[in-house]
Amino acid sequence: MKLAKILKIALNMVKANKLRSWLTIIGVIIGIASVMAIITTGDYFQEQVTETLEELGGDVITIYPSTPFLVSSEEDVGEGDSTTAETDEGSENDTSASMLFESETEPELTMMDILTLRRIRAIEYINVNVDSGAELKFGSESTSIWVRGVDPGSWPKITKKKVGEGRMLAPGDREVVVISNELAKDTFEREIRLNQMILLNGRSYRVVGILAKDGGLLGSVGGSFGASVYMPYQEVNSLWNGDEEMPERERDVFGSIEIKVYKEADYDSALEEIKSKLRISRKVTEDTQDFYVYSPKEDIESVQKLINGLTAFLAFIAGISLLVGSTGIANTMFTSVLEKTKEIGIMKAIGAKNSDIMLIFLCNAAMIGLVGGIIGMLLGTAAVQVILFLISIKMNVPFEFALSLKGTLIATLVSIIVGLVAGLVPAKNASELKPVDALRYE
């Protein structure tokens, strides 16, 4: 029997019992719509969270000064401390194994560390950060903001932030700043525009650039962190304590160092080389290390794994409804076999093979599953758009259409497979009917 004939017979079987077929299809629709909505939502939020983390410096390695702690027991206290030990004899009875924590002098990141890092071949750009609080005055209004001093030569190449108006900082800039979109648009009654002058701790600076607003659903969250004003790090020295000049010894001390490695470089190897070279330069060991190297790559991977695991778990729970749908398909197919028993006998009597009968019922089940899957995908996608639209209104961010190709493919395959598996046993039973018995069936 030709495939076209088999499909036509299967389609006629679906049409012959419209009510029963639609009731069965509804069960599949609910299951597929649930799975589709969960997978699409999971993929969308994973993309948004990853985008937000990358905007905060996804592939940028950051080095911070970190105070090491030396741990020693009271037995190691020198003879010079014997008086103190005797005075505290009562406390020793209570805690025989008490520990003393001794912190070293506050560590600093200096130009010597920059010179050490520049000798590492895997590093492409190095940026220094010097942070400071300041009072910003614009017109008759003022507010407290956070200022970040950066290296004008490398910061534009490292940062994920994009300029919306004007330009980024450039080498040789003096008494100029780049400000965040939130500071320019939302902080004061009057909007700060390009080339206007602002006062920072009483000193005048010209605005040469306004950063673009962070995009995406979580863009507003990312924009809430970090500095509002960016300037050459040498200029931050003039903000120190108002009109006073920063002490000479603190002028080449940095709050953090940002590093970007070449794309073709081995990221993990570069990370280990950075740590080892800094330990040698700073004359510390792994136990007494007085700096901390932060790599956001691990955080991004952890977040992705967490969202993937949560999405898979919720999809599994939603997939239980597909089991109910498959039971409905099996029930419909068994009923169809009973109703078509005499017709099966006639088809077999005129030459139809067992494989032809089996294909007819399998195609019938697959059609029910496919129709339910297509409608379920459309409803699931529509439900996701409604949810995201409401969230975008609530968070006052632009609406973005979300469609998961992975979810669409999975939903399509699952709907067909569910139909085939549910119809397999009824189709096999139908194909094994003997023509004589089938013709005699009342």
C-alpha positions, 0 to 999 in steps of 0.5 A: 500500500502506498504511503499517500494512501496510508496517510489519507486513511489515517487522516480520515480516521481522525476526522471521523471522530472529531470530538474524541480526537480533540479531547485527546489532542487537548491532553497533548497540548497542555503537556507540550505547552508547559514544557515549551514555556519552561524551556523557553523561559529558562533559555531566556533568563540564562541568556539575560543573566549571562549578558548582565554578568558579561557586561560587568566584566565577563572575560576580564580578570580582576586583581584585588589587594587582600589582607592575609591572616596568620594563624598561630596557637598561644603556645607559639607566643614568645617569652616577651608575652609571658606576662600577658599569658599569666594575666589571662591564665583564667581564660586559658583554662576555658579554651586550651586550644584558642587561636590568635589571628594576626593581620599584616599591614594593609596590602597595596597594588602598585606600579611594580605589579603593573610592570610584573604583569606586562611581562606576561605574554598572554595579557593583551590589556591592563587597566588600573582602577582608583575609586573615590567618593565625591560630591557632584554639583550640577547647577543648584543641585548636588549629590554624592556619587562614586568616581572611578579612575581608569587608564584612558588607554586600556579601559575603553578596550576592556570595558563592556560598557558602550558609549551612547553619546560623545566618546570614551576617554582617550590617552592625554585627557585631562579634566574630562569625565564620562558619566553613566546614563542613569546619572545623566538622565535620571539624577537631576531635574535638568539632564546633563548633556555633552560638553557641559561642566560639572563640579566634583568636590569643587573642581570643574570637569567637562562631560565628553561622553555619556554611556549607553543604558544597559540593555536586556531584562536585567540591564537595570540591575547591572546599571545599579552597581559600579561607578557613575563617573569615569575619569583618568586615574591621575585625576582622582588624586585631585579629588582626595579630601577636597582641596588637599593633595593626595600624599605622594606615597598613595599616588601610585596605589590602585584599588584593583587591576583589570586584565584582558588576555588574548583570545587565542591564549589559554585562559586557565594557564594565563590565570595561573601564570598571573598568580605565580608571577605576582607571588614571586614579585610580591615575595609571598607564598600561596598561604600568605598571598596578599592579593586575590585574583577574581575570574568571573568566567567560573561564576558565569559557568556556575549560573548557567549550570544552575539555570540549566538544572532548574529548567530541566527539573521543571521541564521534567515535572511539566513532562508528567502531563505528557504522560497523561496525554500519551495515555489518552492517545493509547485509549483513543487508539484502542477504541479505534482498533475495536471500531475498525476491526471489520474494516481491518478484516476487509483490507486484509482480505483484499491484500493489505499487509500487516505492516500496512495496517500497523502504519495506518494506526501509527500515522493516526497516533502521530497525527494526533501527537503532532497537531497537539504539539504544534498547538501546544508550542504556539500556546506555550510561546504565547504564554511566555511572551505575555509573561515577559511583556508584563515583567518588562512593564513592571521593570520599565525595560524594553520588551524582547521577543523570546523563542527557544529553537532548542525548545521548539525542536524538543517539543516537536520531537516529543509530540511525535514520539509520544504519539508513536509510542502510545499508538504502538501497542494498539497498532500492533494488535490491529496488524495481528488480527486474522482476516476471518476473525475480523470479518466475523467481529460484531 
